[in-house]
């Protein structure tokens, strides 16, 4: 039997591509959670509300410093104890989203800190309401600056989706495992899975790098 | 709460595996980071190209895929099966070494050009130039991002649970959850604390090395949070 069987490789490709769509869905939904929740955390922390500020700090540090896989298991086993029954897919989106929100909140914070003090003072001098200061002055300057960093986190989230096979989500690697267990041929499924990741994440990272350079030269 | 001692002892059994995997991974990461980082600066195009393939290959694919590939596919190709822990250390090192190579390359490139010129003017050989002048200065730059990388590696060591390495995460999932299902919160609480403590140990050691490296240059250690550069993707 050859080490690499092209006809087998082509026969499993459609199933793997279908699973890749699931992986992308989870990445997109997880990114929405991460980008929005991270922004909320960053803005709330900027307000320095006593107690809430310490709670948010502790939460961010805890989530950032412990493994995503443990957090996935935690949500998977702990949520049902509150009577919350969610599918593995939704738990995956939540776990990835919240985990990466702690990263993005730090990125947003750096972007917000980089907005010159004078911009805040000018906004105050114009007596803009608090919400307008954020949406009209600070964030439009802070967010473009950090887009490359946020993009990098989306790519890295994409590569962490396979962790969810541990709770039974059928993404690319899990699909590869199931296909392999039917025929006892693992070379083709896992190799194709790896190539699929490379084909998507490498061009994406080149794109982010270009964005980075454009911002530096601009 | 009455199960706490048994929970601690089961997780304690997994602790050496987590520590060995992390330490082994860190050692391999350091070797590969410096090796590949220097090769990325090689004057020969072919050498740079081959190193780029390694770096982008490991940065562009999922760590889980790399783990399964080395554990399940490689034995079919070479006819030799790695012990799970060794396969895990190899993947942790290869994967994080690819990120570390970029850190090393960037730190060396950030050393001011005048330092090279000064070393040439003193007629130091290329090896002396690198070892005595460039690397000590680059080291100070690369330590804070390497600290982040090592903590990422510690967290990644949990995926070894997927190839049956009985480390902390697997002990929690396979031994504790089925047996002490009522103590879900306690179990995960302890697991979180274990990883937080290990991360704190890594950071403490790295801070100490940072101070040592800065003192060697006659500088005071400066530590600013460079969040945008932390992003290791």
Interface residues (C-beta under 8 A of the other chain):
Chain A: X3 X62 X65 X66 X67 X68 X69 X70 X73 X74 X77 X78 X81 X103 X106 X107 X109 X110 X146 X149 X152 X153 X155 X156 X159 X160 X161 X162 X163 X165 X166 X172 X173 X176 X177 X180 X186 X187 X190 X191 X193 X194 X197 X198 X201 X202 X205 X208
Chain B: X56 X57 X59 X60 X61 X62 X63 X64 X65 X66 X68 X69 X72 X73 X76 X77 X151 X155 X156 X157 X158 X159 X161 X162 X169 X172 X173 X177 X181 X184 X185 X188 X191 X192 X195 X196 X199 X225 X227 X228 X230 X231 X233
